[in-house]
Amino acid sequence: MKIELLYFDGCPSWENGLKNIEAALQEEGLSASVEMVKVMDDKNAAQLKFLGSPSFRINGHDLWHEERENYSLSCRVYPTPEGIKGFPTVAMLRAQLKQFKGA
């Protein structure tokens, strides 16, 4: 299983996203490591089809995929049980990881 966290330096939420994905992996008993993918500029964002920071991909698939025409350096928000946040909860990530167990 290849796990990527896409981010850019100006995003205030990617560090919490990293902590949550690492916690979710541990709670699911998965020993996969998280590859950090730093998005440099809008051109790089378009090449990567970057949906905002932080974004989480497993085996190349965004965990919260959405179709877009334009891609840019931007922060991403997630609808969580506690309201809109800049990163998904551990429980949300665990639910997504379960779909890829054994992949």
C-alpha positions as CSV (number, residue, x, y, z in Angstrom):
1,M,0.0,0.0,0.0
2,K,1.5,3.3,-1.1
3,I,0.3,6.2,1.1
4,E,1.0,9.8,0.1
5,L,0.3,13.1,1.9
6,L,0.3,16.0,-0.5
7,Y,0.9,19.4,1.0
8,F,2.5,22.8,0.6
9,D,4.6,24.8,3.1
10,G,2.1,27.6,3.7
11,C,-0.7,25.2,4.8
12,P,-1.3,25.3,8.6
13,S,-3.1,21.9,8.6
14,W,-0.8,19.4,7.0
15,E,1.0,18.6,10.3
16,N,-2.3,17.7,12.0
17,G,-3.2,15.6,9.0
18,L,0.1,13.7,9.2
19,K,-0.4,13.0,12.9
20,N,-4.0,11.8,12.2
21,I,-3.0,9.5,9.3
22,E,-0.1,8.0,11.4
23,A,-2.6,7.4,14.3
24,A,-5.1,5.8,11.9
25,L,-2.5,3.5,10.5
26,Q,-1.4,2.4,13.9
27,E,-5.0,1.9,15.1
28,E,-5.7,-0.2,12.0
29,G,-2.5,-2.3,12.6
30,L,-1.0,-1.2,9.3
31,S,2.8,-0.7,9.1
32,A,2.8,1.4,5.9
33,S,4.8,4.6,5.9
34,V,3.5,8.0,4.7
35,E,5.4,9.5,1.7
36,M,5.4,13.3,1.9
37,V,4.8,15.0,-1.4
38,K,5.6,18.7,-1.4
39,V,3.7,20.7,-4.0
40,M,5.9,23.6,-5.1
41,D,3.6,25.8,-7.2
42,D,0.4,26.0,-9.3
43,K,2.1,24.3,-12.3
44,N,3.1,21.4,-10.0
45,A,-0.4,21.4,-8.5
46,A,-1.9,21.0,-11.9
47,Q,0.5,18.1,-12.8
48,L,-0.4,16.3,-9.6
49,K,-4.1,17.1,-9.8
50,F,-3.6,18.5,-6.3
51,L,-7.0,19.0,-4.5
52,G,-5.5,21.1,-1.6
53,S,-3.4,20.7,1.5
54,P,-3.5,18.2,3.1
55,S,-4.6,15.6,0.5
56,F,-4.3,11.9,1.1
57,R,-3.7,9.3,-1.6
58,I,-3.5,5.5,-1.4
59,N,-2.1,3.8,-4.4
60,G,-2.7,7.0,-6.4
61,H,-6.3,7.4,-5.4
62,D,-7.4,10.5,-3.5
63,L,-9.3,9.4,-0.4
64,W,-11.8,12.2,-0.9
65,H,-11.7,12.6,-4.7
66,E,-13.5,15.4,-6.5
67,E,-13.5,16.6,-10.1
68,R,-11.9,20.0,-10.8
69,E,-11.0,22.0,-13.8
70,N,-8.3,24.1,-12.0
71,Y,-5.7,23.1,-9.5
72,S,-3.6,25.4,-7.4
73,L,-1.7,25.8,-4.1
74,S,-4.7,25.9,-1.7
75,C,-5.7,24.6,1.7
76,R,-8.3,21.9,1.8
77,V,-11.2,21.5,4.2
78,Y,-13.1,18.4,5.3
79,P,-16.6,18.1,6.7
80,T,-16.0,16.3,10.1
81,P,-18.4,15.4,12.8
82,E,-17.1,18.4,14.7
83,G,-17.7,20.8,11.7
84,I,-15.5,22.0,8.9
85,K,-11.7,21.4,9.6
86,G,-8.5,21.7,7.7
87,F,-7.8,17.9,8.1
88,P,-9.8,14.7,8.5
89,T,-10.3,13.0,11.9
90,V,-8.5,9.8,12.8
91,A,-11.9,8.0,12.5
92,M,-12.5,9.4,9.0
93,L,-9.0,8.2,7.9
94,R,-9.5,4.8,9.5
95,A,-12.8,4.3,7.6
96,Q,-11.0,5.1,4.3
97,L,-8.0,2.9,5.2
98,K,-10.3,-0.1,5.7
99,Q,-11.2,0.0,2.0
100,F,-7.6,-0.5,1.1
101,K,-6.5,-3.1,3.6
102,G,-4.7,-5.9,1.8
103,A,-4.1,-3.7,-1.2
